[in-house]
Amino acid sequence: MEIRQAVLWSGLLLGSQATDTLTTAIDRARGAIEAMPVSARLLEVGGVALFWGFKVLIVASATAALIAAARMVRADHRLSRITFRAALVGVQAATICLVVTSLSNLAVLT
């Protein structure tokens, strides 16, 4: 069950990262300025490709952590259930925040 949750939320995180990247690229093409300093720097140095690559690395790291924690839950290691739940809640919160950010970017477009 935990591995399915890890894969599901990792996929949702990847989708929300993709929509954030897309809406950010469209907003920048229309003259908007990126408010996040790290994101702005990535966009300055490498453009949307570097920005997207960085986001994919973040998703890959989160996925690896979630799956590793999920496997430990199945092996019944101590504290692994707490570790998995904490990591899952973190990914869920990041996904929800990115959805809100994408909606905000869409509002800027109009």
SEMAR-354869 format. One line per 8 residues: number of its first residue (from 1); for each residue z, x, y of N, C-alpha, C. Coordinates in steps of 0.05 Angstrom, whole numbers. Atoms other than C-alpha are relative to their C-alpha. Example, Ala and Ser with C-alpha at 12.3 -4.5 7.8 and 13.67 -1.06 7.14 Angstrom:
! SEMAR-354869
1> 0:18:-24:156:246:-90:0:18:24 ~ -1:-16:-24:143:273:-21:14:-15:22
END
This chain:
! SEMAR-354869
1> 0:16:-24:0:0:0:0:17:25 ~ -2:-17:-23:18:55:48:-26:15:6 ~ 25:-15:-5:-47:93:38:-21:-19:12 ~ 19:19:-12:-87:29:53:7:-4:29 ~ -8:4:-28:-47:19:117:-8:25:16 ~ 8:-25:-14:-59:92:136:-30:1:6 ~ 29:0:-3:-134:86:125:-8:-22:20 ~ 7:22:-18:-138:18:161:6:8:29
9> -8:-6:-28:-100:41:223:-14:25:10 ~ 16:-23:-8:-137:107:224:-28:-9:9 ~ 26:11:-7:-203:69:225:1:-15:26 ~ -4:14:-25:-177:24:280:3:19:24 ~ -4:-21:-21:-155:86:320:-27:12:7 ~ 27:-12:-5:-225:116:311:-17:-19:16 ~ 16:19:-15:-257:52:335:9:-3:29 ~ -10:2:-27:-212:47:396:-6:26:16
17> 8:-25:-13:-226:121:412:-30:-1:8 ~ 29:2:-5:-301:107:407:-5:-19:24 ~ 5:18:-22:-297:47:454:10:12:26 ~ -11:-14:-24:-254:87:503:-20:21:10 ~ 20:-20:-7:-305:143:502:-25:-12:12 ~ 24:14:-10:-363:96:512:4:-12:27 ~ -5:13:-26:-331:57:569:5:22:21 ~ -4:-22:-19:-309:122:602:-26:13:9
25> 26:-12:-6:-379:151:598:-16:-18:19 ~ 15:19:-17:-409:88:628:12:-1:28 ~ -13:1:-26:-357:85:683:-7:26:17 ~ 6:-25:-15:-369:159:701:-29:0:9 ~ 28:1:-9:-444:147:703:-4:-18:24 ~ 1:17:-24:-431:94:755:18:10:23 ~ -14:-13:-22:-388:140:797:30:-2:-1 ~ -29:2:2:-317:126:773:11:28:-7
33> -14:-26:4:-267:184:768:20:-4:-22 ~ -19:1:22:-226:198:706:28:6:11 ~ -27:-3:-11:-152:190:722:18:19:-17 ~ -16:-17:18:-124:228:662:-9:29:5 ~ 7:-28:-7:-122:303:681:-13:15:-24 ~ 12:-14:23:-136:329:610:-27:-11:-7 ~ 26:12:6:-192:280:598:-21:8:22 ~ 18:-7:-22:-222:295:667:-9:29:-4
41> 8:-28:4:-221:370:651:-20:3:-23 ~ 19:-1:23:-254:359:583:-27:-10:8 ~ 26:11:-9:-308:317:616:-14:19:19 ~ 12:-19:-18:-318:370:670:-13:23:-15 ~ 8:-24:14:-324:428:622:-22:-5:-20 ~ 19:4:21:-362:398:564:-14:-27:-1 ~ 12:26:-1:-382:328:583:11:-19:-21 ~ -8:20:19:-378:268:538:2:11:-29
49> 0:-11:27:-393:309:475:27:13:-6 ~ -25:-13:4:-331:352:483:23:-20:0 ~ -20:21:-2:-289:291:503:1:-15:-27 ~ 1:14:25:-312:254:440:10:18:-23 ~ -9:-19:21:-301:316:396:30:3:0 ~ -29:-2:-2:-230:323:421:13:-25:-11 ~ -11:25:10:-217:250:406:-3:-2:-31 ~ 3:0:29:-245:258:335:21:18:-13
57> -21:-18:11:-198:317:324:27:-14:0 ~ -26:14:-2:-139:274:347:1:-20:-23 ~ 0:20:22:-159:219:298:3:13:-27 ~ -1:-15:26:-169:269:241:29:10:-5 ~ -27:-9:3:-100:298:254:19:-23:-7 ~ -17:23:5:-67:230:256:-5:-11:-28 ~ 6:9:26:-103:209:193:12:18:-22 ~ -11:-19:19:-82:272:156:31:-4:-2
65> -29:3:0:-9:262:177:8:-26:-14 ~ -7:25:12:-9:189:157:-4:0:-30 ~ 6:0:29:-41:200:89:20:18:-15 ~ -20:-17:12:6:258:74:27:-14:-2 ~ -25:14:1:66:216:92:-1:-23:-20 ~ 3:23:19:39:157:51:2:11:-29 ~ -2:-11:27:31:202:-10:29:7:-7 ~ -28:-7:5:103:225:-3:17:-25:-5
73> -14:25:5:126:153:-1:-5:-8:-29 ~ 6:7:28:90:141:-67:14:19:-20 ~ -14:-19:17:123:203:-96:31:-3:2 ~ -28:7:-4:190:175:-72:18:23:9 ~ -16:-21:-13:213:235:-31:19:-12:20 ~ -20:9:-19:274:228:12:-11:-1:28 ~ 7:4:-28:263:203:83:-30:-4:4 ~ 28:2:-4:189:197:70:-8:-28:10
81> 6:27:-10:189:122:83:4:-2:30 ~ -5:0:-28:220:133:151:-21:16:15 ~ 20:-16:-12:171:188:167:-27:-15:2 ~ 25:15:1:112:145:146:1:-23:21 ~ -2:22:-19:137:85:187:-2:10:29 ~ 0:-11:-27:148:128:249:-29:9:7 ~ 28:-8:-5:78:158:243:-18:-24:3 ~ 17:24:-2:47:90:231:4:-15:26
89> -5:14:-26:81:59:291:-12:16:23 ~ 12:-17:-20:57:118:333:-30:-5:2 ~ 29:5:1:-15:107:311:-6:-29:9 ~ 4:27:-9:-9:32:321:3:-3:31 ~ -4:1:-29:18:42:392:-23:13:15 ~ 23:-13:-13:-37:91:409:-25:-17:-1 ~ 24:17:3:-90:44:382:1:-23:20 ~ -2:23:-19:-64:-15:423:-3:9:29
97> 3:-10:-27:-59:27:486:-29:7:6 ~ 29:-6:-5:-131:51:477:-16:-25:3 ~ 15:26:-4:-155:-21:469:5:-10:28 ~ -6:8:-27:-120:-38:534:-15:17:20 ~ 15:-18:-18:-151:23:567:-30:-7:0 ~ 28:8:1:-220:3:543:-5:-25:15 ~ 3:25:-15:-210:-67:570:2:5:30 ~ -3:-7:-28:-188:-36:636:-26:14:10
105> 25:-13:-7:-251:8:637:-22:-21:3 ~ 20:21:-2:-293:-54:625:4:-16:26 ~ -5:14:-25:-259:-87:684:-11:16:24 ~ 11:-18:-21:-279:-27:727:-30:-3:2 ~ 29:2:0:-351:-37:706:-10:-25:15 ~ 9:25:-12:-354:-108:734:5:0:30
END
